[in-house]
Amino acid sequence: MNDKPIIALDFSTSEEIKNFLLLFKDESLYVKVGMELYYQHGAEIVKRIKEMGHEIFLDLKLHDIPNTVHRAMKGLAALDIDMVNVHAAGGSEMMRAAKEGLIAGTPAGSAVPKLIAVTQLTSTSEEAMQTEQLIKVSLQESVLHYADLTCKSGLDGVVCSAWEARMIKDHTNEDFICLTPGIRPAGSAVGDQKRVATPGRAREIGSTFIVVGRPITQAADPVAAYHEIKNQWNGAE
Ligand SMILES: O=c1ccn([C@@H]2O[C@H](COP(=O)(O)O)[C@@H](O)[C@H]2O)c(=O)[nH]1
């Protein structure tokens, strides 16, 4: 497991990002740049955050035809990101194309970013999956199916809820990344998330990375909230 919780930087302005990151002074963080930030500030914001010494998971969840995803990944690989993702629902051909694009676009001498795939979003309940996506198996079966497909397509891991991490690692291997959003410290607001777990529970079950947004970014003291969550994640409290 990675000892740093990944902070979801769900902000829209570069000013907000700057002010937020300044709170952490010289601490090196692992942050997640998602659609809200990337669609407004693009490669420039990724570059600036990287220059500040932070690791970056670029959470754009690509899902398109294989050729388009290959070309997009080739471009993203030039950004010096650490991890990026696609939707497993795009299929094995698309996932393999994503990986090939990433390898082709990575500058010589640099490490290829980790590539993971979303199984079922943590905001999806079993009922919504069955009635809206018309997937007639259990949510666990669907998540496991996508994890298996992702592993066989040569990717590094999946996005899932903490509750599915152990099952996925048992069916793939211990090194297969299970990155789990939907993390909520006891007593904090769940919001739109459906499959949530505390940082401590996520560690016990087998998450490799946890992603935490609002419980940190909307806290009265984000630095204190981050360290409390980090301690719980590392089993220190
Ligand atoms: O299944 C998924 C995939 C991605 N996310 C992203 O993680 C963060 C979670 O933020 P919170 O504020 O802690 O809910 C957010 O950026 C999502 O886009 C996810 O939640 N679930």
The ligand as an SDF file (V2000), in Angstrom:
LIG
                    3D

 21 22  0  0  0  0  0  0  0  0999 V2000
  -15.2950    5.2900   -8.7820 O   0  0  0  0  0  0  0  0  0  0  0  0
  -14.8210    6.4440   -8.6080 C   0  0  0  0  0  0  0  0  0  0  0  0
  -13.8610    6.9810   -9.4340 C   0  0  0  0  0  0  0  0  0  0  0  0
  -13.3780    8.2220   -9.1650 C   0  0  0  0  0  0  0  0  0  0  0  0
  -13.8120    8.9580   -8.1240 N   0  0  0  0  0  0  0  0  0  0  0  0
  -13.2250   10.2870   -7.8790 C   0  0  0  0  0  0  0  0  0  0  0  0
  -12.6350   10.3240   -6.5690 O   0  0  0  0  0  0  0  0  0  0  0  0
  -12.9020   11.5520   -5.9460 C   0  0  0  0  0  0  0  0  0  0  0  0
  -13.6510   11.3020   -4.6670 C   0  0  0  0  0  0  0  0  0  0  0  0
  -13.9460   12.5410   -4.0500 O   0  0  0  0  0  0  0  0  0  0  0  0
  -14.7380   12.6280   -2.6580 P   0  0  0  0  0  0  0  0  0  0  0  0
  -14.9510   14.0940   -2.4990 O   0  0  0  0  0  0  0  0  0  0  0  0
  -13.8410   12.0220   -1.6150 O   0  0  0  0  0  0  0  0  0  0  0  0
  -16.0290   11.8770   -2.8070 O   0  0  0  0  0  0  0  0  0  0  0  0
  -13.6540   12.4260   -6.9420 C   0  0  0  0  0  0  0  0  0  0  0  0
  -12.7270   13.2700   -7.5730 O   0  0  0  0  0  0  0  0  0  0  0  0
  -14.2210   11.4410   -7.9530 C   0  0  0  0  0  0  0  0  0  0  0  0
  -14.2400   11.9760   -9.2610 O   0  0  0  0  0  0  0  0  0  0  0  0
  -14.7800    8.4380   -7.3140 C   0  0  0  0  0  0  0  0  0  0  0  0
  -15.2340    9.0790   -6.3430 O   0  0  0  0  0  0  0  0  0  0  0  0
  -15.2490    7.1640   -7.5700 N   0  0  0  0  0  0  0  0  0  0  0  0
  1  2  2  0
  2  3  1  0
  2 21  1  0
  3  4  2  0
  4  5  1  0
  5  6  1  0
  5 19  1  0
  6  7  1  0
  6 17  1  0
  7  8  1  0
  8  9  1  0
  8 15  1  0
  9 10  1  0
 10 11  1  0
 11 12  2  0
 11 13  1  0
 11 14  1  0
 15 16  1  0
 15 17  1  0
 17 18  1  0
 19 20  2  0
 19 21  1  0
M  END
$$$$
